[in-house]
Amino acid sequence: MASFLSSPVILQILPALQQGGVERGTLEMAQAITQAGGKALVASSGGRLEPMLRSLGAEHITLPECGSRNPAHVLRNARMLARILGEHNVALVHARSRIPAWTARMACRRTRTAFVTTWHGVHANTVPGKKLYNSVLASGDRVIAISAHIGRMLHKDYNVPPSRLRVIPRGADIGQFSPHAVSGQRMHQLAEQWNIPAGSAIILMPGRLTAWKGQALVLQALAQLEAGLPDQPWHCVFAGSDKADGRYVRELTQLAHSLGLDDRIRFAGHCDDMPAAMALATMVLVPSLRPEPFGRVVVEAQAMCRPVIVSHHGAAVETVDNGVTGLSVPPNNAADLADAMFAVLRAPATTLTDMGANARQAVLAHYTTQAMQHATLGVYDEVLGTQMAPTFLHAKNAPAPFQDHGLAG
């Protein structure tokens, strides 16, 4: 038993390994498990990130249709997973999505394997039966919330007690997202790719193109900015992919045209070099219409010392100290958003430098990838009685984990 506990096998399960925050967190934890001396397994239906996962020293196990809501598929995968847990001597399963969590919970109960969940999103429970469907992510031996905002919701709506609830924010990779890590050549290539004239201020809105992220609101605010600063050179870049049909980007293009913004707007599509994009940016916008469960792009912008403008709700209230580490505006208010952009464009350079330095310092203190990895390993240690987190801390010099559960208020 001692050798089993000293190098535990940890299996993470999610629908697929394509792209997104859940996948990224899975790879980050696979890396941490391996570096701490454990064995990292990931079960999913597969995807383009499998080679990267293997390069981190982890093993992928294919569960067909792992995200399917078909009850027959869930039951079949639960039986398959139970066999996998026994064959690989798995000590703990970490589920990150609802259908895979139902699969994992059944398999873990059958095999008496430890079960940990992470609640990544804002899952509505207004439809009958939806709360029960969601509740599997609140049923782990430990339940990880990715922000205090999500932690309060789990405590209030799903009765998750503090004894099981752990708040572990997502983090920025401060090695990649560092002003000193981005070369001028990378920035120049991106500016040319976006066709940005020399000397133009860049207003960057990163993230996939979807209505609740607030792209239409940004266009309305930019129209007001154009009226106030018609002669100042600036361009707004929307760096994110649309759905395959491209319908939303066409709607946004038409809206931009109707507002007289054709020459000011760039729809850049997916960006492979977000550190360079943020290094180019004069400011970064995250004006979500709905509360963000965390909003990793906010802390990535802050790690790059960029002024970030966010909607004042959800986890952005935690990551942005208005006027100190960024600017916070009322949600869905184009006039206030335009005023904030105007303030950044007209602010003295020293003011923006101070805000950027404050923002990066806050990220270093609370919102790094290493802090997330270390704290999550600490949760595994709680459940299993192992000591992976100290090993990882020594190996990676990771900062102390964020510990404030933020359940009050």
N, C-alpha and C positions, 0 to 999 in steps of 0.2 A: 504493500500500500504506500510506503514511503516514496518509492520511485515513481509511482503513479501520480502522487501529489506534487512531486518536485518538478515534473515536466508534463503537466496535464494536456489533454487533447481538448481543444475548444472548437466547436463547430458553429459557424454563423450561417443563417439561412435567410434568403431573400428571393424575390421572384426571378430576377435575371441579373446578369452582369453587363449591362449596356452602358448607361451613363446616368449621372445624377448624384445627389447628395447622399442617398442611402448607400449606393455602390461605393462612393468615395470613402465614406466612413467604414465600410466593410473592409476595403483594402488597407486603410490606415490601421485598423485593429488587427488584421492578419499580420501585418508587418510587426506590430508591437508584440503580439503573442509569440512570434518566432524569435524576436530579439530578446524576449524575456525567458527563453528556454522552453516554451511550450510548443505544441504542434498545432498548426492552424489549418482547419478544414473549412471550406465554404460549399454549401449545397444550394444550387439554383438550377434554372433551366439553361444556363449558359449565356454566352454573349461575348462581345468584342474585348472585354477586359480580362478574359481568362489568361492570356499570355502575361499580362502585367501581374496578375495574382500569383502565377507560378514563379515569376521572377523575384517575388518577395519571399519565396520559400514556402508558400502555402500550397495546398492541394485542393483542386476543385472536384466536386462530386455532382454529377448531373442527376437532377430530379426532373423528369419530363413534366412540362406544364405546371411548374411549381407555383405560378400565380393564378392558376385557373380556379374559378369559383364553383366549378362543377363538383358536387359532393363526392361523386365517384372518384374523381381525380385526387381530391383531398384525402380520402380514405386510403386509396392505393399508395399515395406518397407517404402517408403516416406509417403504413406497414413497411414500406421500403426504408424509411428513415429509421425505424426501430431496429431493423436488421443492421443498418449502417452504424448506429450507435454502439451496438454490441461488437461488431466486427472490428471497429477502430478504437474500442475502449474509451469512448467519448465521456469526458467528465462533466461538460456543461454545454448547453445549446443556447445561443444568443439569437433571438428572432427580431427582425427589424421591419416586418410588414405583416398585415393582418392575415391573409390567407396562409402564407408560410408559418405564421405563428400558430394558427389552428392546427396545421399539420404537425408542427414541432411539439405543441402541448400534448397532443394525443400520444406521440411517440415517447415523449419524456415520461408521461404518466405510466406508460406500459413498461418502460425500462428503469424507472425511478432515477432518471437523470436530472441534474439541476437545470433550471430553466430561467433565463434572463431575457427581458424584452427592452426594446427602445422605442419610445413614441416619438416619431420624427415629424409628423404632420399635424394639421388641424383638421381632424375628421369630424364632420358634422354628425349629430345624432338626432336630427329632427324627424327623419323618416322612421315609421314604426319598424322595430327590429334592428335598426342601425346601431343603437347603443350596445345591444348584445353582441353584434358583429364586431364592433370596435373593442369591446371589453377584453378580448384576449390579450391585447397589448398592455392591459393593466393587471394581468394575472400572474406575472412572473414572480419568482422568488425574490428578485429585485427588479424594479421598474425604473428605467433610466428616462428622464425627461431632458430634452435638448435645450431647455431654457427654463428660467423660473416661471415665465408665463405659462408654459406647458405644464410645469409642475403644479402650479396652482389649479389649473383645470383638472388635472388628474386627481388631485386631492379633493376638490369640490364635487366634480361630476361622477367620478368613479370610485370614490372612497378609498383611494390608495393611501395607507397610513405612512407617516414619516419613517417608520421602521423598515418599510420596503422601498420607499421612493428615494431616488438619487438624482439630483440635478447635475448634469454634466454638459456644459455648452459645447457646441462644435467649435472648431478652431481654424485659424489660418496657418498655413505653412510659412513660417516667418523666414525660412531660407529662400524660398521662391519669391514670396511677397515682401521684398525688401528693396528700397530705392537703390541700394548699392549693387544689387544683383542683376539689374537690367541695363544692358548696354545701349549706347546711343544708336548703334546700328539696328537693333531690334525695334526701337521706337521709330526710327526713320523709315524702315521697311513698312511698318504698320501704317504710318501716316500716309505713305505713298499708296498703299493698298486701299485706304479709305478715301483717297483723293482729297486730303485736307490741305488747304493752302498754308504756306509758311506764315507763322505769326498769328494764326487763328486760335482762339480759345476753344477747347474741346469739352463739351458737356457730354459725359458718358453715362448711358443707361444700360448696364449689363443685365443679362438674364433672358430666359426664353420669352418669346412673344406670346403673351396670353393676357386677356383683358384685365384680370384682377391685379396684374403687376403694375398697371397704371400708365401704359404707353400713351393712350389717348389723352389722359390728364396732362401728361408732359407736353404733348403737342399744344394743348390749349394754353398751358402756362408759357410755352415758348412764343406763342403768338403775342402774348402780353409783353414778354421780354423784347420781342422785335419792335413793338410799338415804342418801348421806352429807350431802346438802344439800337436804332436803325442803322447807325454807321459803324458800330463796333464789330470787328471780325470775330465771329463765333460760329461753331457748327455743333450739332448734336448727333452723336453716333449711338444707334440702337444696336448693341452687340449681343445677339442671341438668335436662335433658330426659331422659325415658325413651324407649324404643323405641315405635313407633307403637301396638303392641298394649297398652301400659300395664301389662303383666303384672308387671314387677319392682316398680313403685311400689305395686301392690296387695299384693305379698308383703311389702314393707317396712312398709306400713300395718298389715297384720295382725300383723307382728312387734312393731311399736311398741305396738299395742293389748294384745298378750299380756304386754308388759313394763310396762304401766301408764303409758305415755308419751303418750297421746293429746293431752293439753293442752299438752305441751311441744314438739311436733314440727310443723314446717311443710314441706310439699313444694311448693316455689315454682315448679317448672318452670324453663324457660329464663329467664335474667335478662339484660336488655339493657343494664344499667348496673352492671357489676361493680365499677368504682371506688367507686360509692356503696355497694354491698353490703359491700365490704371496709371502707369508712369506718365503717359501722354496726357492724361485727363487733367483739366483744370478743376473739375469737380465730378463727383460720382452721385447719381440719383438712384434712390431705392424708395419710390413713393407708392408702395403697395396699398391697394384699396382695402384689402383684408389684412388682419394682423398676421405678421410673419411668425412662424413657430420659432425660428432663430434668425435666418438671413445671413448666411456665411459671407456673401459678397460684401456686406457692410464691414465686417472685421478685416476682410482682405483689403478693401479700400483704405481702411484706417492703418493697416500694417504698411501700406505704401505711402502713408503720410498725406493722403488725399482728403480734401474737404468732402464729406459725405452728407447728403441731404436725405432724410428719411421721414416717413409718416410716423406720427407720434402715437403708436399703438403696438401691441404685441411685444415681441422680444427686442424691437428697436429701442424701446424705452430703457432697456437694460444696457445696451451696447453703445448708445449715443447720449452723452451728457451735453445737452443743448448749449451751444456757444463755447464749449470747452473742447470736446472731441468730435464735433460735427454740429449740424443744424437739424432741428426737428420741427416739423410743421404739421398742422392739423390734417388728418386724412381727407383725401378727395376735395382739396381746396386749391384750385388752379392759381388764384390770386396770391395766396400765401407762398405757394411753391415758386411762382415767378419772383416774388419779393426776395426769397432766399437765394435764388440764382443771381439776381441783381446784386445782392449784398456780397456774394463771393466774387463776382466779376469786378466790383468796385472796391473790394477790401484791400488795405495795404499789404504788401508782400510779407511784412513781419507778422501781421495778424494770422495769415494763412500758414506761415511757417510754424508759429507757436501752436496753432490748432492741430497741424499735422504731427508735430512732435508729441503733443498730449495724447493724440489718438493712438499712435504706435506704442507709446508707453502703456496705455490701458490694455492693448492687445497682448503685449508681452507679459503683463501681470495676470491676465485672466483668460485669454482667448487664443491659445496656441494649440496646434495639432498635438504637440507633445503633452500638454496638460490634459487634453481629452484622452489620449492614449493611456497615460499614467493613471488617471482617475478611473477609467473603465477597467483596467487591469486590477485596480483596487477593489472594484465591485466583484470581479471574479474571485479574488482572494477572500473576500468576506464570505462568499457562498461556499467555497471549496476548502478554506483553511490553508491556502497556499501562500507563497510570498513572491509572486511574479512582479508586482509593482516596484518593490525596492530594487530588484535586479535590473529592471528597465530603467529606473531612475539613475542608477549608477552607470549603466551603459550609455544612456543618451543625455544625461545631465538635464532631464526634463524639469520644468518648473513645478511648483506645488499645485495640486489639483484645486479647482474651484469648488468650494464646499458649501456655499450659502444656498440652502434649499429654497429660500424665498417664498415660503408658504403663507406668510402673513401678508395681509393687504391684497 
